[in-house]
Amino acid sequence: MARFSVLWRQDDGISPTLHRDYIDNLAFTASAWLLQAVDSTADRTAEASWSDIELLSEINQHWLTVRDRVRWFTGRKELVNLVQSYVISDDDKPLILHGPPGVGKSSVIAKVAAEVFHQETEQQR
């Protein structure tokens, strides 16, 4: 918890000019807390073993989400093929799939994950 003090102006609320120190301090504190939370989670994940129940539970939740999204997935074969080719390639540049909320970005990624997993399973047989 952090305590901040700011002179609240009834007519203007928070002013970017008058409250610059308050805004900067709040932004710095929130940023430091978020960075600490992300780093802490990354450290715990890196130290977790595959026998860790929480890790297995999280992996299971991801696969259930993939299964549900793929179940009703249709179309966009060209995009799926493009992303799938990238995933199985040795390309180390980041792939960015962007668009407004609700257009199916997560569903495309889920479909690709399911197909790549299926192909790798078939190859291992």
Biotite code that builds the C-alpha atoms (Angstrom):
import biotite.structure as struc

atoms = struc.array([
    struc.Atom([0.000, 0.000, 0.000], chain_id="A", res_id=1, res_name="MET", atom_name="CA", element="C"),
    struc.Atom([1.173, 3.491, -0.729], chain_id="A", res_id=2, res_name="ALA", atom_name="CA", element="C"),
    struc.Atom([-0.141, 6.756, 0.578], chain_id="A", res_id=3, res_name="ARG", atom_name="CA", element="C"),
    struc.Atom([-0.354, 9.796, -1.664], chain_id="A", res_id=4, res_name="PHE", atom_name="CA", element="C"),
    struc.Atom([-1.422, 13.306, -0.828], chain_id="A", res_id=5, res_name="SER", atom_name="CA", element="C"),
    struc.Atom([-2.859, 15.638, -3.393], chain_id="A", res_id=6, res_name="VAL", atom_name="CA", element="C"),
    struc.Atom([-4.736, 18.907, -3.252], chain_id="A", res_id=7, res_name="LEU", atom_name="CA", element="C"),
    struc.Atom([-8.043, 18.082, -4.919], chain_id="A", res_id=8, res_name="TRP", atom_name="CA", element="C"),
    struc.Atom([-9.559, 20.964, -6.803], chain_id="A", res_id=9, res_name="ARG", atom_name="CA", element="C"),
    struc.Atom([-13.333, 20.774, -6.838], chain_id="A", res_id=10, res_name="GLN", atom_name="CA", element="C"),
    struc.Atom([-13.590, 22.653, -10.123], chain_id="A", res_id=11, res_name="ASP", atom_name="CA", element="C"),
    struc.Atom([-10.825, 20.887, -12.129], chain_id="A", res_id=12, res_name="ASP", atom_name="CA", element="C"),
    struc.Atom([-10.071, 17.649, -10.280], chain_id="A", res_id=13, res_name="GLY", atom_name="CA", element="C"),
    struc.Atom([-6.529, 16.541, -11.107], chain_id="A", res_id=14, res_name="ILE", atom_name="CA", element="C"),
    struc.Atom([-4.645, 18.992, -13.275], chain_id="A", res_id=15, res_name="SER", atom_name="CA", element="C"),
    struc.Atom([-1.745, 17.692, -15.383], chain_id="A", res_id=16, res_name="PRO", atom_name="CA", element="C"),
    struc.Atom([0.075, 20.959, -14.732], chain_id="A", res_id=17, res_name="THR", atom_name="CA", element="C"),
    struc.Atom([-0.669, 21.636, -11.061], chain_id="A", res_id=18, res_name="LEU", atom_name="CA", element="C"),
    struc.Atom([-0.436, 17.987, -9.986], chain_id="A", res_id=19, res_name="HIS", atom_name="CA", element="C"),
    struc.Atom([2.592, 16.943, -12.093], chain_id="A", res_id=20, res_name="ARG", atom_name="CA", element="C"),
    struc.Atom([4.582, 15.679, -9.045], chain_id="A", res_id=21, res_name="ASP", atom_name="CA", element="C"),
    struc.Atom([1.604, 13.651, -7.781], chain_id="A", res_id=22, res_name="TYR", atom_name="CA", element="C"),
    struc.Atom([0.964, 12.103, -11.219], chain_id="A", res_id=23, res_name="ILE", atom_name="CA", element="C"),
    struc.Atom([4.652, 11.285, -11.744], chain_id="A", res_id=24, res_name="ASP", atom_name="CA", element="C"),
    struc.Atom([4.937, 9.711, -8.277], chain_id="A", res_id=25, res_name="ASN", atom_name="CA", element="C"),
    struc.Atom([1.763, 7.672, -8.778], chain_id="A", res_id=26, res_name="LEU", atom_name="CA", element="C"),
    struc.Atom([2.915, 6.478, -12.223], chain_id="A", res_id=27, res_name="ALA", atom_name="CA", element="C"),
    struc.Atom([6.387, 5.584, -10.925], chain_id="A", res_id=28, res_name="PHE", atom_name="CA", element="C"),
    struc.Atom([4.960, 3.659, -7.957], chain_id="A", res_id=29, res_name="THR", atom_name="CA", element="C"),
    struc.Atom([2.404, 1.757, -10.052], chain_id="A", res_id=30, res_name="ALA", atom_name="CA", element="C"),
    struc.Atom([5.042, 0.953, -12.662], chain_id="A", res_id=31, res_name="SER", atom_name="CA", element="C"),
    struc.Atom([7.471, -0.347, -10.022], chain_id="A", res_id=32, res_name="ALA", atom_name="CA", element="C"),
    struc.Atom([4.745, -2.525, -8.456], chain_id="A", res_id=33, res_name="TRP", atom_name="CA", element="C"),
    struc.Atom([3.708, -3.984, -11.823], chain_id="A", res_id=34, res_name="LEU", atom_name="CA", element="C"),
    struc.Atom([7.313, -4.706, -12.749], chain_id="A", res_id=35, res_name="LEU", atom_name="CA", element="C"),
    struc.Atom([7.850, -6.408, -9.398], chain_id="A", res_id=36, res_name="GLN", atom_name="CA", element="C"),
    struc.Atom([4.683, -8.501, -9.844], chain_id="A", res_id=37, res_name="ALA", atom_name="CA", element="C"),
    struc.Atom([5.672, -9.602, -13.348], chain_id="A", res_id=38, res_name="VAL", atom_name="CA", element="C"),
    struc.Atom([9.247, -10.396, -12.292], chain_id="A", res_id=39, res_name="ASP", atom_name="CA", element="C"),
    struc.Atom([8.030, -12.327, -9.254], chain_id="A", res_id=40, res_name="SER", atom_name="CA", element="C"),
    struc.Atom([5.643, -14.402, -11.348], chain_id="A", res_id=41, res_name="THR", atom_name="CA", element="C"),
    struc.Atom([8.318, -15.056, -13.965], chain_id="A", res_id=42, res_name="ALA", atom_name="CA", element="C"),
    struc.Atom([10.760, -16.156, -11.248], chain_id="A", res_id=43, res_name="ASP", atom_name="CA", element="C"),
    struc.Atom([8.180, -18.530, -9.724], chain_id="A", res_id=44, res_name="ARG", atom_name="CA", element="C"),
    struc.Atom([7.333, -19.970, -13.124], chain_id="A", res_id=45, res_name="THR", atom_name="CA", element="C"),
    struc.Atom([11.003, -20.496, -13.975], chain_id="A", res_id=46, res_name="ALA", atom_name="CA", element="C"),
    struc.Atom([11.581, -22.280, -10.647], chain_id="A", res_id=47, res_name="GLU", atom_name="CA", element="C"),
    struc.Atom([8.451, -24.446, -10.914], chain_id="A", res_id=48, res_name="ALA", atom_name="CA", element="C"),
    struc.Atom([8.816, -28.081, -11.759], chain_id="A", res_id=49, res_name="SER", atom_name="CA", element="C"),
    struc.Atom([6.443, -30.028, -13.994], chain_id="A", res_id=50, res_name="TRP", atom_name="CA", element="C"),
    struc.Atom([5.159, -31.784, -10.920], chain_id="A", res_id=51, res_name="SER", atom_name="CA", element="C"),
    struc.Atom([4.002, -28.472, -9.499], chain_id="A", res_id=52, res_name="ASP", atom_name="CA", element="C"),
    struc.Atom([0.200, -28.719, -9.181], chain_id="A", res_id=53, res_name="ILE", atom_name="CA", element="C"),
    struc.Atom([-0.373, -25.011, -9.848], chain_id="A", res_id=54, res_name="GLU", atom_name="CA", element="C"),
    struc.Atom([1.663, -25.115, -13.044], chain_id="A", res_id=55, res_name="LEU", atom_name="CA", element="C"),
    struc.Atom([-0.156, -28.224, -14.264], chain_id="A", res_id=56, res_name="LEU", atom_name="CA", element="C"),
    struc.Atom([-3.470, -26.608, -13.437], chain_id="A", res_id=57, res_name="SER", atom_name="CA", element="C"),
    struc.Atom([-2.559, -23.504, -15.434], chain_id="A", res_id=58, res_name="GLU", atom_name="CA", element="C"),
    struc.Atom([-1.430, -25.579, -18.420], chain_id="A", res_id=59, res_name="ILE", atom_name="CA", element="C"),
    struc.Atom([-4.687, -27.529, -18.231], chain_id="A", res_id=60, res_name="ASN", atom_name="CA", element="C"),
    struc.Atom([-6.710, -24.294, -18.229], chain_id="A", res_id=61, res_name="GLN", atom_name="CA", element="C"),
    struc.Atom([-4.846, -23.079, -21.319], chain_id="A", res_id=62, res_name="HIS", atom_name="CA", element="C"),
    struc.Atom([-5.569, -26.322, -23.179], chain_id="A", res_id=63, res_name="TRP", atom_name="CA", element="C"),
    struc.Atom([-9.236, -26.230, -22.187], chain_id="A", res_id=64, res_name="LEU", atom_name="CA", element="C"),
    struc.Atom([-9.423, -22.702, -23.586], chain_id="A", res_id=65, res_name="THR", atom_name="CA", element="C"),
    struc.Atom([-7.730, -23.843, -26.798], chain_id="A", res_id=66, res_name="VAL", atom_name="CA", element="C"),
    struc.Atom([-10.146, -26.759, -27.105], chain_id="A", res_id=67, res_name="ARG", atom_name="CA", element="C"),
    struc.Atom([-13.185, -24.515, -26.627], chain_id="A", res_id=68, res_name="ASP", atom_name="CA", element="C"),
    struc.Atom([-12.008, -21.883, -29.103], chain_id="A", res_id=69, res_name="ARG", atom_name="CA", element="C"),
    struc.Atom([-11.024, -24.442, -31.749], chain_id="A", res_id=70, res_name="VAL", atom_name="CA", element="C"),
    struc.Atom([-14.305, -26.316, -31.484], chain_id="A", res_id=71, res_name="ARG", atom_name="CA", element="C"),
    struc.Atom([-16.224, -23.565, -33.305], chain_id="A", res_id=72, res_name="TRP", atom_name="CA", element="C"),
    struc.Atom([-13.387, -22.148, -35.397], chain_id="A", res_id=73, res_name="PHE", atom_name="CA", element="C"),
    struc.Atom([-14.069, -21.749, -39.118], chain_id="A", res_id=74, res_name="THR", atom_name="CA", element="C"),
    struc.Atom([-12.489, -19.912, -42.003], chain_id="A", res_id=75, res_name="GLY", atom_name="CA", element="C"),
    struc.Atom([-9.338, -17.788, -42.043], chain_id="A", res_id=76, res_name="ARG", atom_name="CA", element="C"),
    struc.Atom([-7.318, -20.721, -43.384], chain_id="A", res_id=77, res_name="LYS", atom_name="CA", element="C"),
    struc.Atom([-4.809, -18.422, -45.114], chain_id="A", res_id=78, res_name="GLU", atom_name="CA", element="C"),
    struc.Atom([-4.085, -16.570, -41.852], chain_id="A", res_id=79, res_name="LEU", atom_name="CA", element="C"),
    struc.Atom([-3.876, -19.829, -39.887], chain_id="A", res_id=80, res_name="VAL", atom_name="CA", element="C"),
    struc.Atom([-1.414, -21.239, -42.435], chain_id="A", res_id=81, res_name="ASN", atom_name="CA", element="C"),
    struc.Atom([0.700, -18.075, -42.272], chain_id="A", res_id=82, res_name="LEU", atom_name="CA", element="C"),
    struc.Atom([0.876, -18.090, -38.460], chain_id="A", res_id=83, res_name="VAL", atom_name="CA", element="C"),
    struc.Atom([1.463, -21.851, -38.381], chain_id="A", res_id=84, res_name="GLN", atom_name="CA", element="C"),
    struc.Atom([4.369, -21.518, -40.833], chain_id="A", res_id=85, res_name="SER", atom_name="CA", element="C"),
    struc.Atom([5.885, -18.863, -38.587], chain_id="A", res_id=86, res_name="TYR", atom_name="CA", element="C"),
    struc.Atom([5.448, -20.979, -35.429], chain_id="A", res_id=87, res_name="VAL", atom_name="CA", element="C"),
    struc.Atom([7.182, -24.036, -36.867], chain_id="A", res_id=88, res_name="ILE", atom_name="CA", element="C"),
    struc.Atom([9.944, -21.962, -38.487], chain_id="A", res_id=89, res_name="SER", atom_name="CA", element="C"),
    struc.Atom([13.256, -20.975, -36.932], chain_id="A", res_id=90, res_name="ASP", atom_name="CA", element="C"),
    struc.Atom([12.365, -17.289, -37.230], chain_id="A", res_id=91, res_name="ASP", atom_name="CA", element="C"),
    struc.Atom([13.306, -15.464, -34.035], chain_id="A", res_id=92, res_name="ASP", atom_name="CA", element="C"),
    struc.Atom([11.589, -12.179, -34.857], chain_id="A", res_id=93, res_name="LYS", atom_name="CA", element="C"),
    struc.Atom([8.410, -11.499, -32.880], chain_id="A", res_id=94, res_name="PRO", atom_name="CA", element="C"),
    struc.Atom([5.077, -12.214, -34.496], chain_id="A", res_id=95, res_name="LEU", atom_name="CA", element="C"),
    struc.Atom([2.389, -9.633, -33.799], chain_id="A", res_id=96, res_name="ILE", atom_name="CA", element="C"),
    struc.Atom([-1.213, -10.507, -34.460], chain_id="A", res_id=97, res_name="LEU", atom_name="CA", element="C"),
    struc.Atom([-3.279, -7.377, -33.966], chain_id="A", res_id=98, res_name="HIS", atom_name="CA", element="C"),
    struc.Atom([-6.790, -6.143, -34.439], chain_id="A", res_id=99, res_name="GLY", atom_name="CA", element="C"),
    struc.Atom([-9.740, -4.783, -32.508], chain_id="A", res_id=100, res_name="PRO", atom_name="CA", element="C"),
    struc.Atom([-11.257, -6.795, -29.665], chain_id="A", res_id=101, res_name="PRO", atom_name="CA", element="C"),
    struc.Atom([-13.468, -9.671, -30.732], chain_id="A", res_id=102, res_name="GLY", atom_name="CA", element="C"),
    struc.Atom([-12.107, -10.294, -34.233], chain_id="A", res_id=103, res_name="VAL", atom_name="CA", element="C"),
    struc.Atom([-10.644, -13.684, -33.288], chain_id="A", res_id=104, res_name="GLY", atom_name="CA", element="C"),
    struc.Atom([-6.946, -13.145, -32.601], chain_id="A", res_id=105, res_name="LYS", atom_name="CA", element="C"),
    struc.Atom([-6.941, -15.572, -29.673], chain_id="A", res_id=106, res_name="SER", atom_name="CA", element="C"),
    struc.Atom([-8.989, -18.067, -31.646], chain_id="A", res_id=107, res_name="SER", atom_name="CA", element="C"),
    struc.Atom([-6.467, -17.998, -34.507], chain_id="A", res_id=108, res_name="VAL", atom_name="CA", element="C"),
    struc.Atom([-3.614, -18.605, -32.052], chain_id="A", res_id=109, res_name="ILE", atom_name="CA", element="C"),
    struc.Atom([-5.591, -21.408, -30.398], chain_id="A", res_id=110, res_name="ALA", atom_name="CA", element="C"),
    struc.Atom([-6.276, -23.014, -33.782], chain_id="A", res_id=111, res_name="LYS", atom_name="CA", element="C"),
    struc.Atom([-2.591, -22.832, -34.719], chain_id="A", res_id=112, res_name="VAL", atom_name="CA", element="C"),
    struc.Atom([-1.535, -24.277, -31.351], chain_id="A", res_id=113, res_name="ALA", atom_name="CA", element="C"),
    struc.Atom([-3.968, -27.176, -31.738], chain_id="A", res_id=114, res_name="ALA", atom_name="CA", element="C"),
    struc.Atom([-2.854, -27.918, -35.304], chain_id="A", res_id=115, res_name="GLU", atom_name="CA", element="C"),
    struc.Atom([0.863, -27.765, -34.487], chain_id="A", res_id=116, res_name="VAL", atom_name="CA", element="C"),
    struc.Atom([0.302, -30.013, -31.477], chain_id="A", res_id=117, res_name="PHE", atom_name="CA", element="C"),
    struc.Atom([-1.685, -32.460, -33.616], chain_id="A", res_id=118, res_name="HIS", atom_name="CA", element="C"),
    struc.Atom([1.019, -32.526, -36.301], chain_id="A", res_id=119, res_name="GLN", atom_name="CA", element="C"),
    struc.Atom([3.786, -33.114, -33.763], chain_id="A", res_id=120, res_name="GLU", atom_name="CA", element="C"),
    struc.Atom([1.766, -35.912, -32.145], chain_id="A", res_id=121, res_name="THR", atom_name="CA", element="C"),
    struc.Atom([1.242, -37.538, -35.537], chain_id="A", res_id=122, res_name="GLU", atom_name="CA", element="C"),
    struc.Atom([4.965, -37.305, -36.355], chain_id="A", res_id=123, res_name="GLN", atom_name="CA", element="C"),
    struc.Atom([5.891, -38.982, -33.068], chain_id="A", res_id=124, res_name="GLN", atom_name="CA", element="C"),
    struc.Atom([3.738, -42.023, -33.843], chain_id="A", res_id=125, res_name="ARG", atom_name="CA", element="C"),
])
